[in-house]
Amino acid sequence: MSYLFSFQGRINRAKIWLFILVTLAWEIVVGLVARFGLSWTNYVHSFHAMAENSKAGYALGRAPLPWPDPVNGTGWIAVGVIALLVLLYFFALLAVYTKRLHDRNKSAWWLLPFVFIPWGLAIFHSMAAPNVFAMGPFFGPLGMGPGMAHLVGTILGLWAFIELFFFRGTSGENRFGPDPLR
C-alpha cells in the first residue's frame, strides 16, 4: 500500500514502469464496472452514428446521436464506484510520481510542470476548440492559442516521461531517503 499511497521515500525506474501494469489493471477494473454497471450499448451505437455522420459530411456533433441517458437505477452505484476508482488512481499516480521525483532528488513541486500544467493545458485546449477534428488544432481567437497550449503540454509531458521513466535516480542517499537500489 505504501507503494501506491505514500508520498514518502524513493522508488527506482523499475517500479514506475511497474505502475504501467498497475494502471492497466486499474483500467480493466473500471472497464468491467462500467460494462456491467452501465448500459453501454447506446454508447457504442453513438460511435457508429458519429462515423456514419462524418461519412455523410456532417461535422461532429451536428447530427443527432442515439444517446439516451445510460445511467439509471443501479447505474448510479457504478458511477460512484468508477468515480472512487478514478480518484484513488489519481492519488496513486501523484504518490508514485512524487517518489520517483524524490529518487531524482527533486521535490514534489515538480508535479506542477510535469502533471498539473499539462492537464490544465489539455483542458484549455479541449475547451477552446471542442471540435478539433473539424477546426484543426490551431483554431481559436488568436489562431494559435489552443495549438500552442497543446504543443506546450505535449513538450512538458514528454519531458516528464523521459525524466521519470528513463533517467537514473540519485546514487546513494539523498534528502528524501536511501537509494532504492541498495
N, C-alpha and C positions, 0 to 999 in steps of 0.2 A: 504493500500500500504506500510506503514512503517513496517508492519509485514513481508513482503516478500523482501522489497528492501532497508531497512535501516540497517546500521551496528551499530546503537546506541541503548543503553538500554539493557534490560534483558527480557528473556521470561522463563516461567516455563516449566516443563515436559509436561504438557497437550498440550501446543502449539507446541512443537516439535513433539508430537505424531499426532497432527492435520496436521502437514506438510506431513505426510504419505498420508493422504487423498488428500491434495493439489497435491502431486506427482502423485497419481493415476489419478486424473482429468487431470493433465497436459499430462500424457501418453495417455490417451484416446483421447485428442485433437490431439496430434501428430499422433497417430494411424489413426484417421479419415482423417487428412490431407494427410497422406501417402496413405491410402486406396483409396481416391477419387482423389488424385492428381498424383499418380504414377501408373504404370502398374505392380501391384504386383502379377499377376498370374504367371509370369515367376519365380518370387522369390519363390513362394510356390512350383512350379514344381521342382525347383532346390533342395529343401529339400527332395522331394520324390526321385529324382535321386540319391542324396547322400545316402539315405537309401538303395536303390537298389544296388548301387555300393559297399557299405560296406557288404551287403549280398553276393555279388559276389566275395568278397575277395580283392577288390581294397582298397588301402589306401586312406584316404580322399584327395581329390584334384588330384588324378591320372587320373580318367576317366573324359571325358568332360561332362560339365553340360549344360543344356539348359538355357543359360543366355544371351539373347540379352540385349542391353542397355535399361533399362526401362525408362530412362529419355529422353524425347523429347518434344518439343513444350511447352505446359503449365506445364509440369512436372518440369521444372526449377523453376517455381514460387513456386510449392510445396516444392522443395528442399530448396529454400530461406526461406520460412515460417518455415519449420522444423528447419533449422539452427538457425533462430532467436529465436524460442521457446526453443531450447536446450541451447543456450547462456543465455537467460533470466532465465531458470531453474537453471543453474549452479550458476548464480549470486544470485538468491534467496536462493539456498542451502547454499552458503557461508555466506549470511547475517543471515539466521536463525541459523546456527551452531555458528556463531560468538556471536549472542545474547545469545544463550544457554551457551556458554563458559563464557560469561560475568556473567551469573547467577551463575556459579560455581566459580566466582572470578578468572577467567583465561583470559589472553589476547588472541587476535586473532592469535598470533604466534602459538598457539596450533593447528591451522588448518594445520600446517606443518606435524606433526606426525599423525594427525587424518584424513587428507584428501589427501594432496599432495604426501606424501611419499607412502601411499598405492596405489594411482593412478599410480605414477611413477613405482613402483614395478610391478604392474599389466601389464603395458605397456612393461616393460622389460621382464616379464615372457612370454607374448604373442609373442614378437619379437624373443626371444631366442629359443622358442620352439613353432612355429606357429601351429604345428600339434601335440598337446599334446595327443590327443586320440591315435595316432599311436605310439608315442615315450614314453609316460609316463611323469609324472610331473618332473622327475629328469634328463631329457636329457639336455645336454649342454657340452661345452668344459671342464668344471670342474666336470661334472656329477651332482653336487648338486646345481649349481648356480641358475637356474630358479626355482628349487624346493624350495630352501631357500628363494628366493625372494617372492614366493607365500606364504610360511609359515609366513614370517615376515609381509607381507602385510595383511594376514588374522588376525594375532595376533593384529596388530595395529588397524585394522578395528573393531575387537571385543572389544578392549579396548575403542575405541571411542564410539561405540554403547552403551556399559554399562555406560560410563561416561556421555554421553549426554542424554540418554533416561531413565536411571534408578536412578541415584544419585540425591538427592535433592539439590537445589541451596543454596546459602549462605543465612542464616536468616538475615533479616534486610537489611539496606542499605550497599552497598559496593562501591568500587571506580568506578563502572560502572552505578550506579543509585539505585533507591529504589527497594525494594523487590516486585516482580510482584504479589505475593500472598497477599499483603496488600493494 
